[in-house]
Amino acid sequence: MSSLTWGRRYRCRAVFAQLNDWLRSQGITARRAIHELRKEAGSIVATQSGIHAASRFLRHADIQITAAHYSDHKERITVPLGAMLKPDNVADTPRREEETDAKASLRA
């Protein structure tokens, strides 16, 4: 037992030291490397699942805390219109050769 009195010893100190060393070896230079890991995890959850999921994941007391620090709009939003326009059960019809030849001559 360390010189700390009973009940004051932090049981995760060795694990956190190993994690801190590993984070430093991965290039994390922030003063609080483990907190930086938590922030990055929260950012990933916010990007993939939304700000409400990130708030629950990070155990913030209020959604405003999460909204102030994590952006929900990191990914570019796209709508898969191509998938909506052509159902899976529709087959492509073969083009007639003269249509293809006429379009090719217009391009030239």
PDB file as gemmi writes it, atoms N, CA and C in Angstrom:
CRYST1    1.000    1.000    1.000  90.00  90.00  90.00 P 1                      
ATOM      1  N   MET A   1       0.864  -1.177   0.000  1.00  0.00           N  
ATOM      2  CA  MET A   1       0.000   0.000   0.000  1.00  0.00           C  
ATOM      3  C   MET A   1       0.901   1.227   0.000  1.00  0.00           C  
ATOM      4  N   SER A   2       0.437   2.263  -0.677  1.00  0.00           N  
ATOM      5  CA  SER A   2       1.235   3.485  -0.765  1.00  0.00           C  
ATOM      6  C   SER A   2       1.168   4.262   0.544  1.00  0.00           C  
ATOM      7  N   SER A   3       1.824   5.408   0.553  1.00  0.00           N  
ATOM      8  CA  SER A   3       1.849   6.221   1.763  1.00  0.00           C  
ATOM      9  C   SER A   3       0.513   6.925   2.004  1.00  0.00           C  
ATOM     10  N   LEU A   4      -0.414   6.849   1.030  1.00  0.00           N  
ATOM     11  CA  LEU A   4      -1.730   7.441   1.234  1.00  0.00           C  
ATOM     12  C   LEU A   4      -2.495   6.627   2.276  1.00  0.00           C  
ATOM     13  N   THR A   5      -3.362   7.272   2.974  1.00  0.00           N  
ATOM     14  CA  THR A   5      -4.164   6.561   3.974  1.00  0.00           C  
ATOM     15  C   THR A   5      -5.171   5.653   3.291  1.00  0.00           C  
ATOM     16  N   TRP A   6      -5.655   4.661   4.033  1.00  0.00           N  
ATOM     17  CA  TRP A   6      -6.608   3.705   3.486  1.00  0.00           C  
ATOM     18  C   TRP A   6      -7.854   4.436   2.983  1.00  0.00           C  
ATOM     19  N   GLY A   7      -8.352   4.044   1.801  1.00  0.00           N  
ATOM     20  CA  GLY A   7      -9.534   4.663   1.232  1.00  0.00           C  
ATOM     21  C   GLY A   7      -9.220   5.845   0.333  1.00  0.00           C  
ATOM     22  N   ARG A   8      -8.000   6.308   0.350  1.00  0.00           N  
ATOM     23  CA  ARG A   8      -7.618   7.449  -0.469  1.00  0.00           C  
ATOM     24  C   ARG A   8      -6.791   7.015  -1.676  1.00  0.00           C  
ATOM     25  N   ARG A   9      -6.538   5.730  -1.784  1.00  0.00           N  
ATOM     26  CA  ARG A   9      -5.734   5.205  -2.888  1.00  0.00           C  
ATOM     27  C   ARG A   9      -6.615   5.052  -4.116  1.00  0.00           C  
ATOM     28  N   TYR A  10      -6.166   5.563  -5.255  1.00  0.00           N  
ATOM     29  CA  TYR A  10      -6.945   5.489  -6.491  1.00  0.00           C  
ATOM     30  C   TYR A  10      -6.614   4.190  -7.193  1.00  0.00           C  
ATOM     31  N   ARG A  11      -7.585   3.304  -7.325  1.00  0.00           N  
ATOM     32  CA  ARG A  11      -7.338   1.948  -7.803  1.00  0.00           C  
ATOM     33  C   ARG A  11      -6.986   1.868  -9.281  1.00  0.00           C  
ATOM     34  N   CYS A  12      -7.310   2.876 -10.067  1.00  0.00           N  
ATOM     35  CA  CYS A  12      -7.058   2.831 -11.517  1.00  0.00           C  
ATOM     36  C   CYS A  12      -5.775   3.555 -11.924  1.00  0.00           C  
ATOM     37  N   ARG A  13      -4.996   3.992 -10.981  1.00  0.00           N  
ATOM     38  CA  ARG A  13      -3.815   4.793 -11.285  1.00  0.00           C  
ATOM     39  C   ARG A  13      -2.864   4.078 -12.252  1.00  0.00           C  
ATOM     40  N   ALA A  14      -2.610   2.801 -12.042  1.00  0.00           N  
ATOM     41  CA  ALA A  14      -1.682   2.062 -12.904  1.00  0.00           C  
ATOM     42  C   ALA A  14      -2.233   1.912 -14.320  1.00  0.00           C  
ATOM     43  N   VAL A  15      -3.522   1.637 -14.432  1.00  0.00           N  
ATOM     44  CA  VAL A  15      -4.150   1.495 -15.756  1.00  0.00           C  
ATOM     45  C   VAL A  15      -4.128   2.829 -16.486  1.00  0.00           C  
ATOM     46  N   PHE A  16      -4.465   3.908 -15.782  1.00  0.00           N  
ATOM     47  CA  PHE A  16      -4.449   5.226 -16.403  1.00  0.00           C  
ATOM     48  C   PHE A  16      -3.035   5.626 -16.826  1.00  0.00           C  
ATOM     49  N   ALA A  17      -2.054   5.250 -16.071  1.00  0.00           N  
ATOM     50  CA  ALA A  17      -0.665   5.546 -16.446  1.00  0.00           C  
ATOM     51  C   ALA A  17      -0.294   4.819 -17.739  1.00  0.00           C  
ATOM     52  N   GLN A  18      -0.694   3.548 -17.851  1.00  0.00           N  
ATOM     53  CA  GLN A  18      -0.432   2.797 -19.083  1.00  0.00           C  
ATOM     54  C   GLN A  18      -1.172   3.415 -20.273  1.00  0.00           C  
ATOM     55  N   LEU A  19      -2.418   3.784 -20.062  1.00  0.00           N  
ATOM     56  CA  LEU A  19      -3.205   4.405 -21.127  1.00  0.00           C  
ATOM     57  C   LEU A  19      -2.583   5.737 -21.541  1.00  0.00           C  
ATOM     58  N   ASN A  20      -2.182   6.508 -20.571  1.00  0.00           N  
ATOM     59  CA  ASN A  20      -1.546   7.796 -20.845  1.00  0.00           C  
ATOM     60  C   ASN A  20      -0.267   7.607 -21.658  1.00  0.00           C  
ATOM     61  N   ASP A  21       0.543   6.634 -21.276  1.00  0.00           N  
ATOM     62  CA  ASP A  21       1.776   6.343 -22.023  1.00  0.00           C  
ATOM     63  C   ASP A  21       1.467   5.935 -23.456  1.00  0.00           C  
ATOM     64  N   TRP A  22       0.433   5.093 -23.626  1.00  0.00           N  
ATOM     65  CA  TRP A  22       0.065   4.648 -24.969  1.00  0.00           C  
ATOM     66  C   TRP A  22      -0.437   5.816 -25.820  1.00  0.00           C  
ATOM     67  N   LEU A  23      -1.266   6.676 -25.223  1.00  0.00           N  
ATOM     68  CA  LEU A  23      -1.769   7.838 -25.961  1.00  0.00           C  
ATOM     69  C   LEU A  23      -0.623   8.746 -26.392  1.00  0.00           C  
ATOM     70  N   ARG A  24       0.343   8.942 -25.515  1.00  0.00           N  
ATOM     71  CA  ARG A  24       1.519   9.758 -25.858  1.00  0.00           C  
ATOM     72  C   ARG A  24       2.301   9.116 -27.005  1.00  0.00           C  
ATOM     73  N   SER A  25       2.413   7.778 -26.998  1.00  0.00           N  
ATOM     74  CA  SER A  25       3.138   7.093 -28.079  1.00  0.00           C  
ATOM     75  C   SER A  25       2.391   7.194 -29.406  1.00  0.00           C  
ATOM     76  N   GLN A  26       1.081   7.470 -29.352  1.00  0.00           N  
ATOM     77  CA  GLN A  26       0.279   7.632 -30.566  1.00  0.00           C  
ATOM     78  C   GLN A  26       0.273   9.072 -31.060  1.00  0.00           C  
ATOM     79  N   GLY A  27       0.971   9.959 -30.377  1.00  0.00           N  
ATOM     80  CA  GLY A  27       1.093  11.337 -30.836  1.00  0.00           C  
ATOM     81  C   GLY A  27       0.195  12.340 -30.144  1.00  0.00           C  
ATOM     82  N   ILE A  28      -0.513  11.946 -29.102  1.00  0.00           N  
ATOM     83  CA  ILE A  28      -1.356  12.881 -28.365  1.00  0.00           C  
ATOM     84  C   ILE A  28      -0.455  13.733 -27.483  1.00  0.00           C  
ATOM     85  N   THR A  29      -0.501  15.036 -27.697  1.00  0.00           N  
ATOM     86  CA  THR A  29       0.390  15.937 -26.949  1.00  0.00           C  
ATOM     87  C   THR A  29      -0.366  16.810 -25.951  1.00  0.00           C  
ATOM     88  N   ALA A  30      -1.682  16.667 -25.878  1.00  0.00           N  
ATOM     89  CA  ALA A  30      -2.476  17.477 -24.960  1.00  0.00           C  
ATOM     90  C   ALA A  30      -2.058  17.193 -23.522  1.00  0.00           C  
ATOM     91  N   ARG A  31      -2.225  18.184 -22.678  1.00  0.00           N  
ATOM     92  CA  ARG A  31      -1.836  18.045 -21.275  1.00  0.00           C  
ATOM     93  C   ARG A  31      -2.606  16.917 -20.597  1.00  0.00           C  
ATOM     94  N   ARG A  32      -3.897  16.822 -20.895  1.00  0.00           N  
ATOM     95  CA  ARG A  32      -4.745  15.759 -20.337  1.00  0.00           C  
ATOM     96  C   ARG A  32      -5.110  14.798 -21.470  1.00  0.00           C  
ATOM     97  N   ALA A  33      -4.251  13.857 -21.722  1.00  0.00           N  
ATOM     98  CA  ALA A  33      -4.403  12.961 -22.870  1.00  0.00           C  
ATOM     99  C   ALA A  33      -5.662  12.105 -22.765  1.00  0.00           C  
ATOM    100  N   ILE A  34      -5.996  11.645 -21.579  1.00  0.00           N  
ATOM    101  CA  ILE A  34      -7.182  10.802 -21.417  1.00  0.00           C  
ATOM    102  C   ILE A  34      -8.449  11.614 -21.664  1.00  0.00           C  
ATOM    103  N   HIS A  35      -8.455  12.862 -21.244  1.00  0.00           N  
ATOM    104  CA  HIS A  35      -9.601  13.723 -21.519  1.00  0.00           C  
ATOM    105  C   HIS A  35      -9.711  13.992 -23.020  1.00  0.00           C  
ATOM    106  N   GLU A  36      -8.588  14.097 -23.685  1.00  0.00           N  
ATOM    107  CA  GLU A  36      -8.578  14.276 -25.137  1.00  0.00           C  
ATOM    108  C   GLU A  36      -9.205  13.053 -25.824  1.00  0.00           C  
ATOM    109  N   LEU A  37      -8.917  11.876 -25.312  1.00  0.00           N  
ATOM    110  CA  LEU A  37      -9.523  10.647 -25.824  1.00  0.00           C  
ATOM    111  C   LEU A  37     -11.034  10.675 -25.619  1.00  0.00           C  
ATOM    112  N   ARG A  38     -11.479  11.111 -24.468  1.00  0.00           N  
ATOM    113  CA  ARG A  38     -12.919  11.223 -24.181  1.00  0.00           C  
ATOM    114  C   ARG A  38     -13.583  12.204 -25.131  1.00  0.00           C  
ATOM    115  N   LYS A  39     -12.943  13.338 -25.382  1.00  0.00           N  
ATOM    116  CA  LYS A  39     -13.505  14.332 -26.290  1.00  0.00           C  
ATOM    117  C   LYS A  39     -13.608  13.788 -27.710  1.00  0.00           C  
ATOM    118  N   GLU A  40     -12.596  13.064 -28.141  1.00  0.00           N  
ATOM    119  CA  GLU A  40     -12.612  12.483 -29.486  1.00  0.00           C  
ATOM    120  C   GLU A  40     -13.705  11.427 -29.603  1.00  0.00           C  
ATOM    121  N   ALA A  41     -13.869  10.603 -28.577  1.00  0.00           N  
ATOM    122  CA  ALA A  41     -14.938   9.600 -28.585  1.00  0.00           C  
ATOM    123  C   ALA A  41     -16.301  10.285 -28.644  1.00  0.00           C  
ATOM    124  N   GLY A  42     -16.480  11.352 -27.890  1.00  0.00           N  
ATOM    125  CA  GLY A  42     -17.736  12.109 -27.924  1.00  0.00           C  
ATOM    126  C   GLY A  42     -17.991  12.712 -29.288  1.00  0.00           C  
ATOM    127  N   SER A  43     -16.945  13.187 -29.929  1.00  0.00           N  
ATOM    128  CA  SER A  43     -17.070  13.758 -31.265  1.00  0.00           C  
ATOM    129  C   SER A  43     -17.490  12.704 -32.282  1.00  0.00           C  
ATOM    130  N   ILE A  44     -16.928  11.513 -32.169  1.00  0.00           N  
ATOM    131  CA  ILE A  44     -17.285  10.421 -33.087  1.00  0.00           C  
ATOM    132  C   ILE A  44     -18.744  10.021 -32.886  1.00  0.00           C  
ATOM    133  N   VAL A  45     -19.174   9.904 -31.640  1.00  0.00           N  
ATOM    134  CA  VAL A  45     -20.568   9.547 -31.364  1.00  0.00           C  
ATOM    135  C   VAL A  45     -21.496  10.643 -31.888  1.00  0.00           C  
ATOM    136  N   ALA A  46     -21.138  11.905 -31.705  1.00  0.00           N  
ATOM    137  CA  ALA A  46     -21.966  13.012 -32.193  1.00  0.00           C  
ATOM    138  C   ALA A  46     -22.077  12.980 -33.712  1.00  0.00           C  
ATOM    139  N   THR A  47     -20.989  12.672 -34.388  1.00  0.00           N  
ATOM    140  CA  THR A  47     -21.001  12.627 -35.851  1.00  0.00           C  
ATOM    141  C   THR A  47     -21.830  11.466 -36.365  1.00  0.00           C  
ATOM    142  N   GLN A  48     -21.684  10.302 -35.756  1.00  0.00           N  
ATOM    143  CA  GLN A  48     -22.365   9.112 -36.255  1.00  0.00           C  
ATOM    144  C   GLN A  48     -23.801   8.976 -35.778  1.00  0.00           C  
ATOM    145  N   SER A  49     -24.083   9.391 -34.564  1.00  0.00           N  
ATOM    146  CA  SER A  49     -25.405   9.109 -33.990  1.00  0.00           C  
ATOM    147  C   SER A  49     -26.165  10.345 -33.538  1.00  0.00           C  
ATOM    148  N   GLY A  50     -25.561  11.503 -33.612  1.00  0.00           N  
ATOM    149  CA  GLY A  50     -26.262  12.730 -33.245  1.00  0.00           C  
ATOM    150  C   GLY A  50     -25.873  13.255 -31.874  1.00  0.00           C  
ATOM    151  N   ILE A  51     -26.260  14.501 -31.664  1.00  0.00           N  
ATOM    152  CA  ILE A  51     -25.859  15.223 -30.459  1.00  0.00           C  
ATOM    153  C   ILE A  51     -26.512  14.652 -29.200  1.00  0.00           C  
ATOM    154  N   HIS A  52     -27.733  14.130 -29.310  1.00  0.00           N  
ATOM    155  CA  HIS A  52     -28.410  13.565 -28.133  1.00  0.00           C  
ATOM    156  C   HIS A  52     -27.711  12.286 -27.668  1.00  0.00           C  
ATOM    157  N   ALA A  53     -27.302  11.454 -28.622  1.00  0.00           N  
ATOM    158  CA  ALA A  53     -26.580  10.225 -28.260  1.00  0.00           C  
ATOM    159  C   ALA A  53     -25.236  10.574 -27.624  1.00  0.00           C  
ATOM    160  N   ALA A  54     -24.578  11.600 -28.158  1.00  0.00           N  
ATOM    161  CA  ALA A  54     -23.294  12.018 -27.585  1.00  0.00           C  
ATOM    162  C   ALA A  54     -23.471  12.541 -26.170  1.00  0.00           C  
ATOM    163  N   SER A  55     -24.548  13.270 -25.933  1.00  0.00           N  
ATOM    164  CA  SER A  55     -24.811  13.792 -24.591  1.00  0.00           C  
ATOM    165  C   SER A  55     -25.006  12.658 -23.592  1.00  0.00           C  
ATOM    166  N   ARG A  56     -25.742  11.636 -24.013  1.00  0.00           N  
ATOM    167  CA  ARG A  56     -25.940  10.475 -23.117  1.00  0.00           C  
ATOM    168  C   ARG A  56     -24.635   9.717 -22.924  1.00  0.00           C  
ATOM    169  N   PHE A  57     -23.868   9.537 -24.023  1.00  0.00           N  
ATOM    170  CA  PHE A  57     -22.600   8.817 -23.954  1.00  0.00           C  
ATOM    171  C   PHE A  57     -21.626   9.507 -23.000  1.00  0.00           C  
ATOM    172  N   LEU A  58     -21.558  10.828 -23.082  1.00  0.00           N  
ATOM    173  CA  LEU A  58     -20.631  11.595 -22.248  1.00  0.00           C  
ATOM    174  C   LEU A  58     -21.185  11.875 -20.855  1.00  0.00           C  
ATOM    175  N   ARG A  59     -22.439  11.509 -20.623  1.00  0.00           N  
ATOM    176  CA  ARG A  59     -23.108  11.692 -19.341  1.00  0.00           C  
ATOM    177  C   ARG A  59     -23.155  13.156 -18.915  1.00  0.00           C  
ATOM    178  N   HIS A  60     -23.416  14.032 -19.892  1.00  0.00           N  
ATOM    179  CA  HIS A  60     -23.589  15.444 -19.576  1.00  0.00           C  
ATOM    180  C   HIS A  60     -24.953  15.645 -18.935  1.00  0.00           C  
ATOM    181  N   ALA A  61     -25.023  16.544 -17.965  1.00  0.00           N  
ATOM    182  CA  ALA A  61     -26.274  16.800 -17.262  1.00  0.00           C  
ATOM    183  C   ALA A  61     -27.281  17.530 -18.149  1.00  0.00           C  
ATOM    184  N   ASP A  62     -26.780  18.258 -19.143  1.00  0.00           N  
ATOM    185  CA  ASP A  62     -27.650  19.070 -19.982  1.00  0.00           C  
ATOM    186  C   ASP A  62     -27.165  18.980 -21.429  1.00  0.00           C  
ATOM    187  N   ILE A  63     -28.091  18.915 -22.368  1.00  0.00           N  
ATOM    188  CA  ILE A  63     -27.736  18.829 -23.785  1.00  0.00           C  
ATOM    189  C   ILE A  63     -26.976  20.080 -24.236  1.00  0.00           C  
ATOM    190  N   GLN A  64     -27.196  21.211 -23.571  1.00  0.00           N  
ATOM    191  CA  GLN A  64     -26.513  22.448 -23.949  1.00  0.00           C  
ATOM    192  C   GLN A  64     -25.007  22.352 -23.734  1.00  0.00           C  
ATOM    193  N   ILE A  65     -24.591  21.589 -22.752  1.00  0.00           N  
ATOM    194  CA  ILE A  65     -23.156  21.380 -22.522  1.00  0.00           C  
ATOM    195  C   ILE A  65     -22.556  20.662 -23.723  1.00  0.00           C  
ATOM    196  N   THR A  66     -23.243  19.635 -24.185  1.00  0.00           N  
ATOM    197  CA  THR A  66     -22.759  18.874 -25.338  1.00  0.00           C  
ATOM    198  C   THR A  66     -22.771  19.750 -26.584  1.00  0.00           C  
ATOM    199  N   ALA A  67     -23.853  20.476 -26.799  1.00  0.00           N  
ATOM    200  CA  ALA A  67     -23.979  21.318 -27.984  1.00  0.00           C  
ATOM    201  C   ALA A  67     -22.914  22.414 -28.021  1.00  0.00           C  
ATOM    202  N   ALA A  68     -22.492  22.886 -26.878  1.00  0.00           N  
ATOM    203  CA  ALA A  68     -21.483  23.947 -26.831  1.00  0.00           C  
ATOM    204  C   ALA A  68     -20.103  23.445 -27.250  1.00  0.00           C  
ATOM    205  N   HIS A  69     -19.851  22.143 -27.124  1.00  0.00           N  
ATOM    206  CA  HIS A  69     -18.511  21.627 -27.367  1.00  0.00           C  
ATOM    207  C   HIS A  69     -18.397  20.652 -28.533  1.00  0.00           C  
ATOM    208  N   TYR A  70     -19.506  20.089 -28.963  1.00  0.00           N  
ATOM    209  CA  TYR A  70     -19.459  19.079 -30.014  1.00  0.00           C  
ATOM    210  C   TYR A  70     -20.373  19.473 -31.148  1.00  0.00           C  
ATOM    211  N   SER A  71     -19.832  19.466 -32.333  1.00  0.00           N  
ATOM    212  CA  SER A  71     -20.620  19.819 -33.499  1.00  0.00           C  
ATOM    213  C   SER A  71     -21.312  18.581 -34.044  1.00  0.00           C  
ATOM    214  N   ASP A  72     -22.569  18.730 -34.383  1.00  0.00           N  
ATOM    215  CA  ASP A  72     -23.341  17.621 -34.949  1.00  0.00           C  
ATOM    216  C   ASP A  72     -23.238  17.613 -36.474  1.00  0.00           C  
ATOM    217  N   HIS A  73     -22.513  18.558 -37.048  1.00  0.00           N  
ATOM    218  CA  HIS A  73     -22.511  18.723 -38.495  1.00  0.00           C  
ATOM    219  C   HIS A  73     -21.125  18.534 -39.095  1.00  0.00           C  
ATOM    220  N   LYS A  74     -20.390  17.541 -38.667  1.00  0.00           N  
ATOM    221  CA  LYS A  74     -19.057  17.318 -39.207  1.00  0.00           C  
ATOM    222  C   LYS A  74     -19.089  16.631 -40.553  1.00  0.00           C  
ATOM    223  N   GLU A  75     -20.039  15.704 -40.732  1.00  0.00           N  
ATOM    224  CA  GLU A  75     -20.111  14.973 -41.986  1.00  0.00           C  
ATOM    225  C   GLU A  75     -20.942  15.734 -42.986  1.00  0.00           C  
ATOM    226  N   ARG A  76     -20.572  15.611 -44.237  1.00  0.00           N  
ATOM    227  CA  ARG A  76     -21.344  16.219 -45.289  1.00  0.00           C  
ATOM    228  C   ARG A  76     -22.641  15.421 -45.448  1.00  0.00           C  
ATOM    229  N   ILE A  77     -23.736  16.130 -45.475  1.00  0.00           N  
ATOM    230  CA  ILE A  77     -25.028  15.473 -45.557  1.00  0.00           C  
ATOM    231  C   ILE A  77     -25.391  15.300 -47.026  1.00  0.00           C  
ATOM    232  N   THR A  78     -25.675  14.076 -47.409  1.00  0.00           N  
ATOM    233  CA  THR A  78     -26.091  13.782 -48.778  1.00  0.00           C  
ATOM    234  C   THR A  78     -27.336  12.912 -48.750  1.00  0.00           C  
ATOM    235  N   VAL A  79     -28.103  13.032 -49.778  1.00  0.00           N  
ATOM    236  CA  VAL A  79     -29.300  12.212 -49.929  1.00  0.00           C  
ATOM    237  C   VAL A  79     -29.057  11.277 -51.103  1.00  0.00           C  
ATOM    238  N   PRO A  80     -29.202   9.976 -50.908  1.00  0.00           N  
ATOM    239  CA  PRO A  80     -28.935   9.025 -51.995  1.00  0.00           C  
ATOM    240  C   PRO A  80     -30.058   9.019 -53.033  1.00  0.00           C  
ATOM    241  N   LEU A  81     -30.136  10.072 -53.843  1.00  0.00           N  
ATOM    242  CA  LEU A  81     -31.212  10.199 -54.818  1.00  0.00           C  
ATOM    243  C   LEU A  81     -31.166   9.104 -55.870  1.00  0.00           C  
ATOM    244  N   GLY A  82     -29.969   8.679 -56.264  1.00  0.00           N  
ATOM    245  CA  GLY A  82     -29.858   7.634 -57.268  1.00  0.00           C  
ATOM    246  C   GLY A  82     -30.566   6.367 -56.853  1.00  0.00           C  
ATOM    247  N   ALA A  83     -30.461   6.006 -55.601  1.00  0.00           N  
ATOM    248  CA  ALA A  83     -31.121   4.803 -55.107  1.00  0.00           C  
ATOM    249  C   ALA A  83     -32.633   4.971 -55.100  1.00  0.00           C  
ATOM    250  N   MET A  84     -33.101   6.200 -54.921  1.00  0.00           N  
ATOM    251  CA  MET A  84     -34.538   6.444 -54.912  1.00  0.00           C  
ATOM    252  C   MET A  84     -35.125   6.451 -56.324  1.00  0.00           C  
ATOM    253  N   LEU A  85     -34.331   6.863 -57.292  1.00  0.00           N  
ATOM    254  CA  LEU A  85     -34.842   7.008 -58.646  1.00  0.00           C  
ATOM    255  C   LEU A  85     -34.956   5.690 -59.393  1.00  0.00           C  
ATOM    256  N   LYS A  86     -34.128   4.739 -59.082  1.00  0.00           N  
ATOM    257  CA  LYS A  86     -34.143   3.467 -59.799  1.00  0.00           C  
ATOM    258  C   LYS A  86     -34.332   2.333 -58.789  1.00  0.00           C  
ATOM    259  N   PRO A  87     -35.536   1.764 -58.747  1.00  0.00           N  
ATOM    260  CA  PRO A  87     -35.759   0.645 -57.832  1.00  0.00           C  
ATOM    261  C   PRO A  87     -34.946  -0.578 -58.239  1.00  0.00           C  
ATOM    262  N   ASP A  88     -34.708  -1.468 -57.297  1.00  0.00           N  
ATOM    263  CA  ASP A  88     -33.912  -2.668 -57.558  1.00  0.00           C  
ATOM    264  C   ASP A  88     -34.579  -3.621 -58.536  1.00  0.00           C  
ATOM    265  N   ASN A  89     -35.910  -3.580 -58.620  1.00  0.00           N  
ATOM    266  CA  ASN A  89     -36.605  -4.541 -59.466  1.00  0.00           C  
ATOM    267  C   ASN A  89     -36.767  -4.061 -60.915  1.00  0.00           C  
ATOM    268  N   VAL A  90     -36.128  -2.967 -61.296  1.00  0.00           N  
ATOM    269  CA  VAL A  90     -36.200  -2.454 -62.657  1.00  0.00           C  
ATOM    270  C   VAL A  90     -34.876  -2.728 -63.353  1.00  0.00           C  
ATOM    271  N   ALA A  91     -34.960  -3.338 -64.536  1.00  0.00           N  
ATOM    272  CA  ALA A  91     -33.757  -3.655 -65.297  1.00  0.00           C  
ATOM    273  C   ALA A  91     -33.506  -2.567 -66.337  1.00  0.00           C  
ATOM    274  N   ASP A  92     -32.239  -2.329 -66.641  1.00  0.00           N  
ATOM    275  CA  ASP A  92     -31.887  -1.383 -67.699  1.00  0.00           C  
ATOM    276  C   ASP A  92     -32.330  -1.953 -69.042  1.00  0.00           C  
ATOM    277  N   THR A  93     -32.869  -1.087 -69.878  1.00  0.00           N  
ATOM    278  CA  THR A  93     -33.221  -1.529 -71.233  1.00  0.00           C  
ATOM    279  C   THR A  93     -32.036  -1.279 -72.141  1.00  0.00           C  
ATOM    280  N   PRO A  94     -31.728  -2.222 -73.030  1.00  0.00           N  
ATOM    281  CA  PRO A  94     -30.592  -2.011 -73.925  1.00  0.00           C  
ATOM    282  C   PRO A  94     -30.887  -0.873 -74.898  1.00  0.00           C  
ATOM    283  N   ARG A  95     -29.892  -0.060 -75.165  1.00  0.00           N  
ATOM    284  CA  ARG A  95     -30.045   1.053 -76.089  1.00  0.00           C  
ATOM    285  C   ARG A  95     -29.961   0.561 -77.522  1.00  0.00           C  
ATOM    286  N   ARG A  96     -30.704   1.249 -78.349  1.00  0.00           N  
ATOM    287  CA  ARG A  96     -30.617   0.921 -79.766  1.00  0.00           C  
ATOM    288  C   ARG A  96     -29.328   1.496 -80.312  1.00  0.00           C  
ATOM    289  N   GLU A  97     -28.749   0.835 -81.263  1.00  0.00           N  
ATOM    290  CA  GLU A  97     -27.452   1.253 -81.811  1.00  0.00           C  
ATOM    291  C   GLU A  97     -27.515   2.623 -82.449  1.00  0.00           C  
ATOM    292  N   GLU A  98     -28.639   2.951 -83.143  1.00  0.00           N  
ATOM    293  CA  GLU A  98     -28.702   4.251 -83.805  1.00  0.00           C  
ATOM    294  C   GLU A  98     -28.760   5.394 -82.797  1.00  0.00           C  
ATOM    295  N   GLU A  99     -29.410   5.185 -81.618  1.00  0.00           N  
ATOM    296  CA  GLU A  99     -29.410   6.212 -80.581  1.00  0.00           C  
ATOM    297  C   GLU A  99     -27.993   6.453 -80.083  1.00  0.00           C  
ATOM    298  N   THR A 100     -27.278   5.387 -79.844  1.00  0.00           N  
ATOM    299  CA  THR A 100     -25.905   5.491 -79.363  1.00  0.00           C  
ATOM    300  C   THR A 100     -25.030   6.173 -80.407  1.00  0.00           C  
ATOM    301  N   ASP A 101     -25.177   5.816 -81.689  1.00  0.00           N  
ATOM    302  CA  ASP A 101     -24.385   6.423 -82.750  1.00  0.00           C  
ATOM    303  C   ASP A 101     -24.712   7.893 -82.920  1.00  0.00           C  
ATOM    304  N   ALA A 102     -26.000   8.263 -82.815  1.00  0.00           N  
ATOM    305  CA  ALA A 102     -26.414   9.655 -82.969  1.00  0.00           C  
ATOM    306  C   ALA A 102     -25.854  10.504 -81.839  1.00  0.00           C  
ATOM    307  N   LYS A 103     -25.897   9.999 -80.631  1.00  0.00           N  
ATOM    308  CA  LYS A 103     -25.360  10.754 -79.488  1.00  0.00           C  
ATOM    309  C   LYS A 103     -23.846  10.889 -79.590  1.00  0.00           C  
ATOM    310  N   ALA A 104     -23.184   9.864 -80.088  1.00  0.00           N  
ATOM    311  CA  ALA A 104     -21.733   9.931 -80.244  1.00  0.00           C  
ATOM    312  C   ALA A 104     -21.349  10.955 -81.290  1.00  0.00           C  
ATOM    313  N   SER A 105     -22.128  11.073 -82.356  1.00  0.00           N  
ATOM    314  CA  SER A 105     -21.803  12.044 -83.386  1.00  0.00           C  
ATOM    315  C   SER A 105     -22.059  13.475 -82.912  1.00  0.00           C  
ATOM    316  N   LEU A 106     -23.011  13.658 -82.017  1.00  0.00           N  
ATOM    317  CA  LEU A 106     -23.255  14.985 -81.449  1.00  0.00           C  
ATOM    318  C   LEU A 106     -22.117  15.422 -80.542  1.00  0.00           C  
ATOM    319  N   ARG A 107     -21.529  14.494 -79.842  1.00  0.00           N  
ATOM    320  CA  ARG A 107     -20.419  14.811 -78.933  1.00  0.00           C  
ATOM    321  C   ARG A 107     -19.147  15.157 -79.690  1.00  0.00           C  
ATOM    322  N   ALA A 108     -18.967  14.605 -80.860  1.00  0.00           N  
ATOM    323  CA  ALA A 108     -17.731  14.793 -81.628  1.00  0.00           C  
ATOM    324  C   ALA A 108     -17.619  16.149 -82.267  1.00  0.00           C  
TER     325      ALA A 108                                                      
END                                                                             
